Amino acid sequence: MSELSIYRASAGSGKTYTLTKEYLNLVFEDPLNYKSILAVTFTNKATDEMKSRIVKEIYLLSQSDDSPYAIELKEKHNLNSVELVSRAKEILNRLLHDYSRFSVTTIDSFFQKVVRSFTREIGLQMGYNIELDQRRVLNEAADLLFTEVDKDGQLRSWLTDFAESKIREGKNWNFKQEILDVGNEVFKEDFKNFSDKLIDKLSDKNFLSSYRKILKEIKDDFEGFFNKIGDETRKVLAQHVLDITEFAYGKSGVAGYLSGLGAGGKMEPGIRARSAVDTPEKWTTGKASSSTKQAVGEACNAGLNDLLKKAVNHYDEQSMLYKSTDKTLSYIYTLGILTDLSKKIQEFSESENIFLLSDAGRLLRSIIGDNDTPFIYEKIGNVYKHFMIDEFQDTSSMQWESFRPLVTNSLAEGNHSLVVGDVKQSIYRWRNGDWKILSEQLDQDFQGFGVNGMTLNYNWRSSKNVINYNNSVFALGAQILQNEYNASIPADISEGLAEEQEKITGAYQDVYQHFPESKEKFPGYVKAHFIEKETDSDWVEKVLEDLPLRIEHFQEMGYQARDISILVRNGKEGGLIADTLMAYRASENAKEGVNYDVISNDSLYLKNSSVISFLTHLLTYFVYPDNKINLGFLKQEYQVYIQNQQQEDEDKLYTVSKDENTFESVFPDEFTANIPALKRQALYDLVEKLIHIFKLNERAQDFPFLEAFQDLVLGFTKTDAPDLNSFVDYWAERKDKEVISVSDQQDAIRIMTIHKSKGLEFKVVILPFCNWDLDNARHTNILWCQPKVEGFNVLDVLPVRYSSSLKETIYYQEYFTEKLQSYIDNLNLLYVAQTRAEEVFISYSPLSDKRDLKNISDLLLFIFENSDNYSSDFNGNKIVSLAQNWNKEGKYFELGELKVRVSEGPQKTKEKRSEYPASLLDDRLKLRAHSADYFDFSEAESVETFSPVSRGNILHQLFQLIEYKEDVNKAVSQLQFEGKLDQIQAQEVSLFAKELLNGPIVSEWFSKDWTVVNERDILLGKGEVQRPDRVIYRGKEAVVIDFKFGKKKENSHKKQVLAYKKLIQQLGFEKVKAFVLYGKLSEIEEV
């Protein structure tokens, strides 16, 4: 039994180095361990990076012990330098020749592999397709749902309630988009955990009506109580001939409160009403006459005071339930819609034979929960003993429940498993990531095994000033945010939220990072601007004015465009930045020699390429030839973007008259004369032909877009319905998502979202809009609450809209939990943004008049202005004083000095493609299909009547299956089973093989004294391979045999075998013999 290793790896702390070290330790312990290690990451890019790093380091170790890992490997495994290099060569050789067992993969890929192994158990049909596009499936399910509105009265009622709620919120009643947005909840684990139970319960259409009735009774009883208090109050006032103006504060006083109950007044007693309980003097003012005071006193004694006490007590005891019914009823229809949507998604998936990747975790959890772990190993075809999970803070609960039995089994058998993560970089909660598994659950799950927690606390990425700035900002920021959160919790429920009152500071307890003394001393520079604002938008304009000037200044100081990254929260902000820089580049203010080029999400979309837009409108024409709008776009795009023609009257570009033949007047004859023939072309060939006809492959800037688009078309042609009509519909759905991949070496400023930047690093990072909310209350977040109160708990889970008023309901625990999560999420976003910087970090925030902590800019300002009020000691480490670098007059923070950077010289760039071939169908390379039935032997009476090539092929296949003499019958049966031989032919080749193997020399070659390698590639490099028919070896002795089943000898046979012999000698065998075995001639020639 062994412990679970947990590495808590802050940004830049050498996580990849550590994972590689752990992997190397395992394979140097046993070179075969690579087969039993499963390393899991969360992105394909991270997978490629880890694989490349591991192979690179093993290669370097195989050349010499000059590696950062060498000393530790030698000490741990008791190796000298020669032994280390020798073992590294062995590991590298095994790894490269068995690369498919080198299991570094994404968590989704691993789950797909397991799902395919459990197809029958899950109930999937064979040949199903994995579906990644949840939005498309949701859209189809919503359409199916709407078709049943006329038949399903309950569904109609739910949708009506939904529409009415949107109208009340001032939104569009045409709510399909809203339904789709809410529908995303069906893919969240909080819903999936209960979806089956909900569907079962809500399949009874009367269930939800009964449930609503129960809650309505609670609500009505509460309101009825206060209505009765109001009625009795008004009776007492009438009996004593009193008006509320004769009481203290009139309508806003205690009498106004009581008399307003049931008459439109608030049921919640205010401070004045509460203070008047059992206090007669509070019912009147000091200026009131003695007669008034007497009359009011008599009324109080006659029942008003008792009524007030009843109202206050009942409100305090029952208001939480009342408010809870209101919150529940206002969103209960959502539950009905979501359960029906979930059913439609299941129906659609089954009818289309697709499997949603997002369902993998839930299904695997159910499978693994019912089976022993070794059974799962057996089903997926690998026995994994060691597990390494990267980015563990982004693991979801369902994913972990699927993995936990495997890790538990690994530790129980004494193997090595580890996880690496950082709570501070958890920014994917919307994708079901749950950082609490890393921070809390692992210790509980493996308390029987023990947990070895280690913190990587040196930052190898950033400069000293950037590290010091981040240390101080997040050490103080977490403490300040925790205090703000704690202060928002009412005293009467504070005790039940004791753990939450330490979680923010707990998440950031390891935030302090040290600067490695061995690292090059580049001090770094940090500046945080605060911009005065009069409106919500004017500060943004000031930022956009300053941004090009900062870009110019950085490049003057020696930074290149590719060194700079601008991080934003969303695509809208990114588009604003890109448009600003592009407009500035075209203006007279642009400086010569400054690179303003940008790479942003918007610039990478296929739909934004004029060439792709033209191509897709052309394809649309073939489907909808009478669409005048499409024809107008075609005419405009062809003339402006393809032919570079400009007209003074731009409206004419789009004009398509009734009498005008658009194509004959504008398009080339090769197109107009062949439209009927083009319509008959296969989709991929049609695209290729259109590129050729319109010469769309002549501009280098269009090549990446054309290549990406043709890849998209090629992928689509492999689907079930690869016709043109389907592709036009497919493009309409996918065009907002399809992007091209761009090389990291391109010299341009990167504009990307903070989420996309995770895992990357840049010399200069600019955060132009540092002002997002700390709490997500302004967004329509749905909380999935599990009520425990009687009456409410008839349903296992309920959707409730997140708002601050939830703290006064039975859902207060869920509210404060969500608020805590929001605080950590948004602080983590700032952490990820600031830790991308290697040398320079710049931020811009609006300067707020209020000092409330509502958003990140408020938090930063509070930190700078009040840092001296907090201790500089952080868990035994000293943080720098931020106040000393805060300019109170200028409202900016500045640490360090921006120094001229020594140029690294021009970076090598890939040679750009000078042409983009568009091959016509007849000119394209012909590919010959290889398949098991390519040679049809079924009609031949005897093997001897096969053509020489066919006879050679079938006999080669036979001897490939024979390792030893005893394998002949089994090999022949295999060929017969595959339909390659009939019974007569099988008897014939069996007899031939046995006679051949009975010869004394050949018999020795097929004895079990040798280790056999049949038909195995020898890699020569540069894509070249050699493949001898049979190699046998024992110790340092090897024999190469090449089979020839023709009836003629040729010199080329010997040359071929001689080449094999030399290759085997290079593999380290000291004694190598080589032979050509002429089977039909029963002759053997040594080479």
PADO-592658 format. One record per residue (C-alpha): x, y, z. Coordinates in steps of 0.2 Angstrom, whole numbers, plus 2048, in hexadecimal, padded with zeros to 3 digits. Layout:
BEGIN
XYZ
...
END
This chain:
BEGIN
800800800
8078117FC
8028247FE
7FA82F7F2
80683D7ED
7FE84E7EB
80885C7E3
80186E7E5
8088777D7
80688A7D6
8088937C6
8198927BE
8208857CC
8268787C0
81786C7BF
81C8657AE
82E8627B4
8278597C4
81B84E7BA
8298497AE
8348457BD
82783A7C4
8248317B4
83782F7B1
8398277C3
82C81A7BF
8338157AE
8458157B4
83F8097C3
8397FD7B5
83A8017A3
82A7F87A0
8208037AC
81B80F79D
80E802799
8068037AA
8068167AD
7F78217A9
7FB8347A8
7EB83E7A7
7EA8517A2
7DB85C79D
7E086278C
7E885B77C
7F586977C
7FA86478E
7FB851789
80685577A
811860785
813852792
817845785
82384F77C
82C85478C
82D842793
83483B782
84084A780
847847792
84983478F
85283777F
85E844787
862838795
86582A788
873835781
87B83B791
87883E7A3
8788517A0
8668537A5
85D85C7B4
85684B7B8
8668417B8
86C8437C9
85C83F7D2
8598307C6
86B8297CA
86982B7DD
8578247DE
85B8157D2
86D8127D7
8748147C6
88481B7BF
8858267B0
8888187A4
87980E7AB
86E81D7AB
871820798
86F80D794
85E80C79D
85881C795
85C814784
852805789
84380F78F
84481A77F
84580A774
83680277D
82C81277D
82E81676B
82A804765
81B803770
81581576F
80281076F
80580B781
80D81B786
7FD82178F
7FD834791
7EC83978D
7DE845791
7D184079D
7C3841790
7CE835785
7D0829793
7BD829797
7B9826784
7C4817784
7BC810793
7AA81478C
7AE80B77C
7B37FC786
7A37FC78F
7987FF780
78C7F0784
78B7F4796
786806793
779801786
78180A777
780804766
7907FE75D
79780C751
79181A75C
79982B75A
7A0836768
797847768
7A185676F
795864769
788864778
780874771
77B86B761
77385D76A
76B869776
764873768
75D86375F
75585E770
74D86F772
74586D761
73E85C765
738863776
72E87176D
726865761
71D85E770
71686E778
70586B770
70385A777
70B85C788
701868793
70D8677A1
71C86C796
71187A78F
70E8807A0
7218807A5
726889795
718896798
71F8997A9
73089A7A2
72B8A7795
7228B17A2
7318B27AD
73B8B879F
72F8C679C
72F8CB7AE
7428CC7AD
7408D779D
7478CA791
7408C4781
7318B8783
7388AF773
7428A477F
74A896775
75B89E778
75789F78A
75288D78A
762888783
76C89278F
76288A79E
763879795
776879798
7728747A9
76E8627A4
7818607A0
7868657B1
78A8587BE
77F8607CB
77085C7C0
77784B7BA
7798447CB
7668457CD
7608457BB
75A8337BB
7508357CB
7488457C5
74383E7B4
73B8307BD
73183B7C9
72C8487BC
72783B7B0
71783C7BB
71084C7B4
70684F7C4
71584E7CF
71B85F7CC
70A8667CE
70885E7DF
7198647E4
7158767DF
7048747E9
70D86F7F9
71987E7F7
70A88A7F3
701884803
71188980D
71189A804
6FE89D806
6FE898819
70C8A581C
7048B3812
6F38AE81A
6FA8B082C
7008C2828
6EF8C681F
6E68C182F
6F28CB83A
6EE8DA82E
6DB8D782F
6DB8D6842
6E68E6843
6DA8F0839
6CC8EA844
6D58F0854
6D990184C
6C7903847
6C08FE858
6CC90B860
6C8918853
6DB91A84F
6E491E83F
6F591983C
6FB92B83A
6F892C84D
70691F850
71892284F
71F92483E
70E921836
70E916826
721912829
71E90E83B
7188FF845
705903842
709905830
7118F482F
7038EB838
6F58F382E
6FE8F081E
6FE8DD820
6F38D6813
6F08E780B
7008E7800
70C8EB80E
71C8E1812
71B8D281D
72D8D4824
72D8DF834
7398ED833
7448F4841
736900847
72A8F2849
7368E6852
73B8F485E
7288F7863
7258E5869
7208E687C
7268F987B
71690487C
72091487B
72690F86A
715910863
713923864
71E932863
72393D871
71994B86A
70994186A
6FB947875
6F793E885
6E693887E
6EE93186F
6FB928879
6ED921884
6E391B875
6F291386D
6F790B87D
6E690487F
6E68FD86D
6F78F5871
6F08ED880
6E08E8876
6EA8DD86A
6F68E785F
7068E3869
7018D0869
6FE8D1856
70F8D9854
7178CC85E
70F8BE854
7148C6844
7268C8849
7278B7850
71F8AE841
7298B8835
7398B383E
7348A183F
72C89E82E
7338AB822
7418A081D
735893817
72A8A080E
7388A8805
73E896800
72D8927F8
72E8A27EE
73F89E7E8
73B88C7E4
72B8907DB
73289E7D1
73E8917C8
7368807CA
7308807B8
7428807B3
74386F7BB
7358687B0
73D8707A0
74E8687A4
7488577A8
73E857798
74E85E78E
758850796
74D843790
74D84A77E
76084A77F
760838783
753834775
75D83E768
76D83676D
76682576B
75E82975B
76E830753
77982375C
784830764
78C830775
78E84177E
7A0842785
79984C794
78F83C799
79F83179A
7A28367AD
7918317B2
7908217A9
7A281C7AE
79E8207C0
78F8147C0
7998067B7
7A88077C2
79D8087D2
7977F67CE
7A77EE7C9
7B87EA7CF
7C67F47C9
7D07E67C1
7C07E27B6
7C17F47AF
7D47F27AC
7D07E27A2
7C27EA798
7CD7F9792
7DB7ED78D
7E97F5799
7EE7F27AA
7F28037B1
7FC8037C2
8018157C4
7F68247C1
7FC8367BF
7EE8437BE
7F28557B9
7E88657BB
7DE85C7C9
7D586C7CF
7CB86B7BF
7C58597C2
7B38577C4
7AA84D7D1
7A48407C5
7B583E7BC
7BD83C7CD
7B182F7D2
7B58257C3
7C88277C6
7C88247D9
7C68117D9
7D58107CC
7E081A7D7
7DA8117E7
7DF8007DF
7EF8077D9
7F480D7EB
7ED7FD7F3
7FA7F37E8
8087FE7ED
80A8077DD
80C81A7DA
7FF8267D7
7FF8397D7
7F48487D4
7FA85A7CF
7F08697D1
7ED87B7D8
7DD8817DF
7E28937DB
7E188E7C8
7D08877C9
7C68917BC
7BC8847B4
7AD8817C0
7A18857B2
7A88757AA
7A586B7BA
7B686D7C1
7B686B7D4
7C68727DD
7BF86B7EE
7C485A7E9
7D685F7E9
7D586A7F9
7CA85F804
7C484F7FD
7D58467F9
7DA84680B
7C983D80F
7C9831801
7DB82A804
7DC82C817
7DF819818
7EE81A80C
7F582B812
7F883A807
809842804
806854800
81485F7F8
8148717F3
81E8777E5
8228897EB
82F88F7DF
82A8997D0
8358967C1
82A8A07B5
8298B27BB
8358C07BF
8388C57D2
82C8D47D1
81E8CB7C9
8208BD7D6
8208C97E5
8118D37DE
8078C37DC
80C8BD7EE
8068CD7F6
7F68CF7EC
7F08BE7EE
7F58BC800
7EC8CB805
7DE8C97F8
7D98B87FF
7D98BF810
7CE8CE80C
7C28C4801
7C08B880F
7BC8C681C
7B08CD810
7A78BC80D
7A78B9820
79F8CA823
7918C6818
78B8B7822
77D8BA82E
7828B6840
7748AA842
77A89E835
78D8A2836
791892841
78A887833
79688F827
7A688E831
7B0884824
7AB890816
7B289E821
7C489881E
7C389180C
7C98A0802
7D98A280D
7DB88F80D
7DB88F7FA
7E989C7FA
7F3896809
8018907FD
80089F7F2
8118A67F7
81F8A17EB
8328A37EC
83D8AA7DE
84B89D7DA
85C8A57DD
86389C7CF
8588A47C3
85D8B27B8
85B8C37C1
84E8CC7B6
8458D77C2
8348D97B9
8278E77B9
8158E87BF
8098F67BD
7F68F77C2
7ED9067BB
7DD90D7C2
7D39177B6
7C79257BB
7B59227B4
7A692C7B2
79C91F7A9
79E90C7A8
7A590E797
7B091D797
7BE9147A0
7BF907793
7C2914786
7D191B790
7D8909791
7D690777E
7DF91777B
7ED912786
7EF900780
7F890476F
80490F778
809901784
80B8F5776
81790276D
82190577D
8238F2781
82A8EF76F
8368FF771
83C8F6781
8418E7777
8318DC778
82A8D4769
8188D3764
8178C0768
81E8C477A
80E8CD77E
7FD8C6783
7ED8D0787
7E18C6792
7CF8C9792
7BF8C179A
7B58BE78A
7B58BF777
7AC8D0777
7BB8D8781
7C78CF775
7BE8D6766
7BF8E776D
7D28E6770
7D58DF75F
7CA8EC756
7D38FA75F
7E58F375B
7E08F1748
7D8902747
7E890A74F
7F3900743
7EA908735
7EA91A73C
7F792773A
7FC92574C
804914749
81791374B
82290C73E
82B8FC743
81E8F7751
8148E774E
8028E9752
7FD8D874B
7F18CE756
7EB8BC758
7DA8BB760
7CC8AF760
7C28BA754
7D18BA747
7D28A7748
7BF8A4744
7BD89B733
7AD8A5730
7B78B6731
7C28B1722
7BB8B9712
7C18AA708
7B889E713
7A88A9713
7A88A9700
7AA8966FF
79C89370C
79089F702
7958966F2
7908856FA
78088D701
77C8926EF
77C8806E9
76F87C6F6
76588C6F6
7688946E4
7598A06E6
75F8A86F6
7618BA6F0
76A8BF701
7778B16FE
7798B66EC
77C8C86F2
78A8C36FE
7928B86F1
7938C76E4
79A8D36F1
7A78C66F8
7AD8C16E7
7AF8D36E1
7B68DB6F1
7C08CD6F9
7C48C16EB
7C78CD6DC
7CB8DC6E7
7BF8E76DD
7B88F76E6
7A89006E1
7A39126E6
79290C6E9
7948FE6F5
7818FA6F5
7838F46E3
78F8E66E9
7808DE6F1
7738E26E5
76C8D36DB
75E8D86CF
7518CC6C9
7578CD6B7
76A8CC6BB
7738BB6BA
77F8BD6C8
78B8B06C3
78C8B36B0
78F8C66B4
79C8C36C1
7A38B26C3
7AF8A86B8
7A989E6AA
7B188E6B1
7A488F6BF
7958956B6
7968886A8
79987A6B4
78C87D6C2
78286D6BF
7928626BE
79886B6CE
7888666D7
78B8546D4
79D8546DC
7A184D6ED
7A285A6FA
7B485A6FD
7B885A6EA
7AB8686E8
7B58736F4
7C586F6EC
7BE8736DB
7B78846E1
7C88886E8
7D08856D7
7C388E6CD
7C389E6D7
7D589D6DA
7D289F6ED
7E48976F0
7EE8A66EA
7EF8B06FA
7FB8A9708
7F08B1716
7E28A6710
7EB895711
7E9891723
7D6895722
7D488A712
7DE87C71A
7D387C72A
7C387D720
7C886E715
7CC865724
7BB86972B
7B386371B
7BD85371A
7B884F72C
7A6852728
7A7846719
7AA838725
79983B72E
78983172A
78283E71E
790847715
786850708
786862703
77586770B
77A85F71C
78B86871B
783879718
778876728
787870731
79188072D
78388B733
784882744
796881745
79D89173D
79D89B74E
7A988D755
7B5888748
7C689074A
7D888D742
7E788874C
7F589574C
80789274F
80E899760
81D89F756
8138AD74D
8198BE751
8098C6757
8008CC767
7F68BF76F
7E48C3774
7DC8B677E
7D08B278C
7D78AF79D
7D089D79C
7D989A78C
7E98A1793
7EA8947A1
7FA88A7A0
803897794
8108A4798
8148B5790
8228C1794
8158CF794
8038CE79A
7F78DC799
7E68DA7A2
7DC8E979A
7CB8E67A3
7CF8E17B4
7BE8E37BC
7B38D47BC
7A78D07CA
7AC8C77D9
79B8BF7DB
7918B87CC
7808BE7D3
77C8C87C3
77C8B97B9
76E8AC7B8
77789E7C1
76C88F7C6
7708877D7
76C8757D9
7668737EB
7628647F5
754869801
753861812
744869818
734860819
72886480A
73786A800
74185A800
7348507F6
7408547E7
75284F7E9
75885E7E1
75186F7DC
75787D7D0
75788E7D9
75E89E7D1
76D8A57DA
76A8B67E2
76F8BE7F3
75D8BC7F9
7608A97FB
7698AC80B
7588AE813
75289E80D
75588B811
76188C803
76D89880C
77B88A80D
77B8887FA
77A89B7F8
78A89E803
79388F7FB
7908967EA
7958A87EF
7A58A07F6
7A88977E6
7A58A77DC
7B28B07E7
7BF8A37E4
7BB8A17D1
7BD8B47CE
7CD8B57D9
7D48A67D0
7D18AF7BF
7DC8BD7C5
7E98B17CB
7E98A87BB
7EB8B97B1
7F88C07BC
8038B07BC
8048AF7A9
8118BD7AA
8238B97A9
82A8CB7AA
81D8D87A9
80B8D97AF
8008E87AB
7ED8EA7B0
7E08F77AE
7D18F97BA
7C39067BC
7C49117CC
7B49107D6
7AE91D7E1
7A79107ED
7B29057F7
7A78F67F6
7AF8E57F1
7A48E27E2
7B18DD7D5
7C38D97D3
7C88EC7D0
7C08F07E1
7CA8E27E9
7DB8E87E1
7D88FA7E6
7D48F57F8
7E48EA7F9
7EF8F97F3
7E79057FE
7E68FB80E
7F58EE80C
7FE8F681B
7EF8F2826
7F48DF824
8038D582A
8118D381E
8148C2825
80B8B581B
80D8A3822
81F8A7827
8238B0817
8258C3815
81B8CB807
8208DC7FF
8178EC804
80A8F07F7
8079017FF
8199077FC
8169057E9
80490D7E9
80391E7E1
7F49267EA
7F39357DF
7F692D7CE
7EB91E7D4
7F79107CD
8029037D4
8149017CD
8218F47D2
8328F47CA
8388FC7BA
8358F77A8
8478F57A1
84D8F378F
84D8E178B
85C8D9782
8568D2772
8568C076F
8588C275D
84C8BE74F
8438AE753
8438A0746
8328A073D
82B892733
82D894720
81D89971A
81488F70D
8158976FC
80788E6F4
7F78856F8
7F38776EB
7E18746E6
7E28636DD
7D485E6D1
7CC84D6D3
7D58466C4
7E684C6C9
7E58476DB
7F08396E2
7E78286E1
7E781E6F1
7E580B6F0
7DA8046FE
7E27F6708
7D67EA710
7D57D8716
7CB7D3706
7D57DD6F9
7DB7CD6F2
7CD7C26EE
7D27B06EF
7C17A86F1
7BF7A36DF
7D079A6DD
7D07876DE
7E17866E5
7EF7916EC
7FA78C6DD
7ED7956D2
7EF7A56DB
7F97B36D2
80B7B36D8
8087C46E1
7F87BD6E9
8007AC6EE
80F7B56F6
8037C0700
7F97B2707
8097A870C
8117B7714
8017BA71E
8027A8723
8147A8729
8127B9732
8057AF73D
8127A1740
81E7A374E
822791752
81F781748
81077D754
80778D74D
80378673C
7F278073E
7ED78F749
7F379B73B
7EA79272D
7DA792737
7DC7A473A
7DD7A8727
7CF79C724
7C47A5731
7C87B6729
7C27AF718
7D27B070F
7D379D70C
7C6790709
7C777F710
7D1777702
7DD786701
7DF785714
7E4772713
7F0776704
7FA78470D
7FA77A71D
80376C715
80F77870C
81378071C
816770726
821769719
82C779718
82E77972B
83376772C
84476B724
85276B730
85877D72F
84678472D
84077973C
84E780747
849792742
83778E748
83C786758
83878E769
84B79076C
8497A1764
83F7B1768
8357B6758
8317C7750
8267C5741
8237D4735
8297E2741
82E7F373A
83F7FA73D
83F80D73E
84C815734
847827737
84083472A
831829729
83A81A721
838808727
83E7F7723
8347E7727
83D7D6727
8317C7726
8387BE735
8467C2742
84B7B574F
8577B875D
85E7B176D
86B7BB777
8767C476B
8737B975D
8667BC74F
8607B573F
8567BF731
84B7B4726
8427BB717
8357B170E
8337B06FB
8257A56F4
8287A96E1
83179D6D6
83F7A86D1
84F7AE6DA
8547C06D8
8647CA6DE
8587D76E6
8537CA6F2
8647C86F9
8677DB6FA
8577DD703
85C7D0710
86D7D7712
8667E8716
85B7E0724
86B7D772B
8747E872C
8667EF736
8657E1742
8787E3745
8757F5749
8687F0756
8767E8760
8767D675B
8887CF75A
8857C074F
8787C2741
8747B6733
8687BA725
85F7AE719
8537AE70A
8477A070B
84079B6FA
830792700
82B78B6EF
83C7866EA
84077F6FB
8517886FB
85A792708
86879F703
8727A7710
8777BA70E
END
